[in-house]
Amino acid sequence: MILIIGAVLFSQAIILVVFYIKTDEGIQEQQVRMVIEEIATAYEIGRTTSGSEREKLLRATSDPDIHFQVDDLPLTQNRFDIPHESVAHVPETLSGRPIFATDNTVSSLSIWEFWFAERIEDCLIAEKQSNQGGACPIDYVSIQLNEKEWLNARVLSPVDELVILLPVILSAILSLVGILLIVAIIVKRITAPLRKLSLAAERFGQGEAVGYVEVEGPDELRSTTIAFNTMQESISRFVEDRTKMLAAVSHDLRTPITSLRLRAEFIKDQELKSEMIQTLQDMGSMVEDCLVFAKREVQEEKSETVNLVETLSNLAREFPGVAFSTNLRAHRYLCRPVALRRAIRNVLENAVNYGSKVELSVESEDDGVAIEIVDEGPKVPDEMLDDIFEPFFRVNEGRNTETGNVGLGLSIARTIVHKHGGTIRATNVHNGLKMRIWLPGQVTLSGFTGTAAVE
């Protein structure tokens, strides 16, 4: 839009400059030439006629911009030299004759007065009453007819070049306004559906069900929107089918696991019995986690605005010994509250299970909000820091399966954080592990746009 405005302004400026250069030299010359020709005609009438006939002919020669009359004295005694470029056009009648004239010019500042003031006849009335010409721009021209008579002319002063350019400037401005209105309509017609498509793509990239995007705009954008609708429908259907299948399989595994556990109760070897029951419990936990995760994917939670500080404070109280700190009094945030609590709870459980002296903190940043969970416990090898977020991944040393964890908690947390447009990252600190969750200051969920606002 800015480029279009700049291009239009540049082209209009070039046109005005060229017009001014071409007309600057000719306007004044043409104005002087026309006045001289009219004065020459009036001078010839005044010299060759007399009495009422001369008065009648001079009245006929006068027009709204110039008025002639014969007087005993000149209106001005200011000697006027005809411009060099106009000398060749002076009629022979005036050749060598001294001309007395004032030399005023209507400036750009007087344009309103020049265009909208009374014409020359009314100026003459004011001039005769006050001998000052009223408020009208008038020049006086005097030529001696004989020893007793002078031809006096009252002429509307010539205008400055910029005054002549003003209609062109106004025309350029009106053209510019018209062009910009048309361009604005066209740009809006293109950008409005483009913004909708961009927003839909962003939401879909965060795992939301955006639904059908209305097809509108130019042909190229319409075809792109159709392709996007087809793509997101296919991907959504594929993910939904896979998720439903995972939920169905997880649900169906409950029955055989329960049956095997009942049979294990009848094993007489206590050591073998305990090992089998523990294995079945691990399998049951894995199935339950898969089932909960699958159900959460199928059932999309609605977005709500929550007090993030209060939410985190309540989560910290669920785990004895977890310290909570923040520099914020309140932080309103648009999110899926149940899912977000689950994600942070999973990270807290991981810290409590594998470490000690857990600290939860939340701080505001320029572009979002940062949540950190730090524990004092076994470190994770640097090459595995990214792998711990993969499903069913377990670190063998220190952070093991003694707690019953099957390796889905952090994976679920990462999925939820990503769907909120954020990131989650693990780093080793000097005495343990730090999990850092970053959430954007403005997040778009299910058609709503929320801003993380600090109060």
Helices and strands as residue ranges (DSSP letters): H 2-48, H 51-61, E 66-71, H 84-87, G 92-94, E 100-101, G 108-110, H 111-116, H 120-130, E 138-144, E 150-156, H 161-205, H 219-264, H 270-298, E 304-307, H 308-317, E 323-326, E 331-335, H 337-354, E 356-365, E 368-376, G 382-384, G 387-389, H 409-419, E 423-429, E 432-440, E 442-445, E 448-451, E 453-454
